[in-house]
Amino acid sequence: GNGENLVNMSLKKPNDQFIGCDAYTNGCVKLLKQIVTQNIKNIKIWPDDIHLIIKKIKKNFFDLVLILQPDPWPKKKHKKRRLIQQNFLDDINFILKCNGRVIISTDHSKMKSWILEQFELRNDFSRESDSFFSKNKQPNWIKNTKYMNKALMNNKEVNWFFFKKN
């Protein structure tokens, strides 16, 4: 996207640190413009594939991993390109603190099933199913991204998934 949520969260929590990863230059440039314009000091940008840096992050480092509208790669032959894979979830488990959370959104039906299937295979994450989180609703502190808005304009439902590291 354009880093809307990174900017929003960093401004609300100036003492926290944020890292945004985007392999596409346009997204990084748009985020960088907002960082400079608003003089934001608590965002770091990794302008490349997250797989190239995630192994360098120390254990139990993050409280939250937010994955909004990951590319569904809908063709069967492209499934291996999807971000949500078992090896990626292994990495997330490593860098996430105990009781840390993973929040994922998607408007794509195949991706919805894929996300649930991948997490169902694991015993190190549990799906949060209490009160607010069982309603599959967007948290009020997450802003709509351009991809969410595009989905909503096309009458697609944006699905939300909340997982906690055990």
C-alpha positions as CSV (number, residue, x, y, z in Angstrom):
1,G,0.0,0.0,0.0
2,N,1.1,3.5,0.8
3,G,2.1,3.0,4.4
4,E,-1.1,4.6,5.8
5,N,-1.1,2.3,8.8
6,L,2.5,2.7,9.6
7,V,2.2,6.4,9.6
8,N,-1.0,6.3,11.7
9,M,0.4,4.0,14.3
10,S,3.8,5.7,14.5
11,L,2.1,9.1,15.2
12,K,-0.1,7.6,17.9
13,K,2.7,5.7,19.5
14,P,5.8,7.9,19.1
15,N,7.8,5.8,21.7
16,D,7.3,2.6,19.8
17,Q,9.4,1.5,16.8
18,F,7.9,0.3,13.5
19,I,9.4,-1.5,10.5
20,G,7.6,-1.5,7.1
21,C,8.6,-3.9,4.3
22,D,7.7,-3.4,0.7
23,A,9.4,-4.9,-2.3
24,Y,7.9,-2.2,-4.6
25,T,9.7,1.1,-4.9
26,N,6.5,3.1,-5.4
27,G,5.1,2.1,-2.0
28,C,8.4,2.9,-0.2
29,V,8.7,6.3,-1.9
30,K,5.1,7.2,-0.9
31,L,5.8,6.2,2.7
32,L,9.2,8.0,2.7
33,K,7.4,11.2,1.6
34,Q,5.0,11.0,4.5
35,I,7.9,10.3,6.9
36,V,9.8,13.3,5.7
37,T,6.7,15.6,5.5
38,Q,5.6,14.7,9.0
39,N,9.1,14.4,10.5
40,I,8.5,10.9,11.8
41,K,11.4,9.3,13.6
42,N,10.1,5.9,14.6
43,I,9.7,4.1,11.2
44,K,12.3,2.1,9.5
45,I,11.8,1.0,5.9
46,W,13.0,-2.3,4.4
47,P,12.7,-1.6,0.6
48,D,12.9,-5.2,-0.5
49,D,11.4,-8.6,0.1
50,I,10.8,-9.3,3.8
51,H,12.4,-12.8,3.4
52,L,15.8,-11.1,2.9
53,I,15.7,-9.5,6.4
54,I,13.5,-11.5,8.6
55,K,16.2,-14.0,9.5
56,K,18.3,-11.1,10.8
57,I,15.7,-10.0,13.3
58,K,16.3,-11.1,16.9
59,K,14.1,-13.6,18.7
60,N,11.0,-12.3,20.5
61,F,11.4,-8.8,19.1
62,F,7.9,-7.8,17.9
63,D,4.6,-7.4,19.7
64,L,2.6,-7.3,16.5
65,V,2.9,-8.4,12.9
66,L,0.4,-6.7,10.6
67,I,-0.2,-8.1,7.1
68,L,-2.8,-6.2,5.2
69,Q,-4.1,-7.5,1.8
70,P,-1.2,-9.8,0.9
71,D,-1.0,-10.7,-2.8
72,P,-3.2,-13.8,-3.2
73,W,-1.3,-15.2,-6.2
74,P,-4.6,-16.9,-7.2
75,K,-3.3,-19.3,-9.9
76,K,-2.4,-22.8,-8.6
77,K,1.0,-22.6,-10.2
78,H,1.8,-19.4,-8.2
79,K,0.8,-20.6,-4.7
80,K,4.4,-20.9,-3.7
81,R,4.7,-17.1,-4.1
82,R,2.2,-16.4,-1.4
83,L,3.7,-14.7,1.6
84,I,1.8,-16.9,4.1
85,Q,3.7,-20.1,4.0
86,Q,4.8,-22.5,6.7
87,N,8.5,-21.3,6.6
88,F,7.3,-17.7,6.8
89,L,5.1,-18.6,9.8
90,D,8.2,-20.2,11.4
91,D,10.0,-16.9,11.0
92,I,7.1,-15.0,12.4
93,N,7.0,-17.3,15.4
94,F,10.7,-16.7,16.0
95,I,10.5,-12.8,15.9
96,L,7.2,-12.5,17.7
97,K,7.1,-12.2,21.5
98,C,5.1,-14.7,23.5
99,N,1.4,-13.6,23.3
100,G,2.4,-11.4,20.4
101,R,-0.3,-11.0,17.7
102,V,-0.5,-11.5,13.9
103,I,-3.3,-9.6,12.2
104,I,-4.1,-10.4,8.6
105,S,-6.7,-9.0,6.2
106,T,-7.8,-10.2,2.8
107,D,-10.7,-9.7,0.4
108,H,-9.8,-12.7,-1.7
109,S,-11.7,-16.0,-1.1
110,K,-8.8,-18.3,-2.0
111,M,-6.5,-16.3,0.2
112,K,-9.0,-16.5,3.1
113,S,-9.0,-20.3,2.9
114,W,-5.3,-20.4,2.5
115,I,-4.6,-18.3,5.6
116,L,-6.9,-20.5,7.7
117,E,-5.3,-23.7,6.3
118,Q,-1.8,-22.5,7.0
119,F,-2.5,-21.5,10.6
120,E,-4.6,-24.6,11.2
121,L,-1.4,-26.7,10.6
122,R,0.3,-25.1,13.5
123,N,0.2,-25.4,17.3
124,D,2.4,-22.4,18.0
125,F,-0.4,-19.9,17.1
126,S,-4.0,-19.9,18.2
127,R,-6.8,-18.0,16.6
128,E,-8.3,-15.4,18.8
129,S,-12.0,-16.0,19.2
130,D,-13.1,-13.9,22.1
131,S,-15.4,-10.9,21.9
132,F,-14.3,-8.4,19.3
133,F,-11.9,-10.7,17.5
134,S,-14.5,-13.4,16.8
135,K,-16.5,-10.9,14.8
136,N,-14.0,-10.8,12.0
137,K,-14.1,-7.0,12.0
138,Q,-11.5,-4.4,11.2
139,P,-10.0,-2.9,14.4
140,N,-10.8,0.8,14.6
141,W,-7.1,1.8,14.8
142,I,-6.4,0.3,11.4
143,K,-7.0,2.7,8.5
144,N,-8.3,1.4,5.2
145,T,-5.5,1.0,2.7
146,K,-5.9,1.7,-1.0
147,Y,-6.4,-2.1,-1.6
148,M,-9.1,-2.3,1.1
149,N,-10.9,0.7,-0.5
150,K,-10.6,-0.9,-3.9
151,A,-12.1,-4.2,-2.6
152,L,-14.9,-2.3,-0.8
153,M,-15.7,-0.3,-3.9
154,N,-16.1,-3.6,-5.8
155,N,-18.5,-4.9,-3.1
156,K,-16.0,-7.4,-1.7
157,E,-15.8,-8.2,2.0
158,V,-12.5,-7.7,3.7
159,N,-11.9,-10.6,6.1
160,W,-9.8,-10.2,9.2
161,F,-7.8,-12.9,11.1
162,F,-6.4,-12.5,14.5
163,F,-3.8,-15.0,15.8
164,K,-1.8,-15.1,19.0
165,K,1.6,-16.7,19.5
166,N,1.3,-19.4,22.2
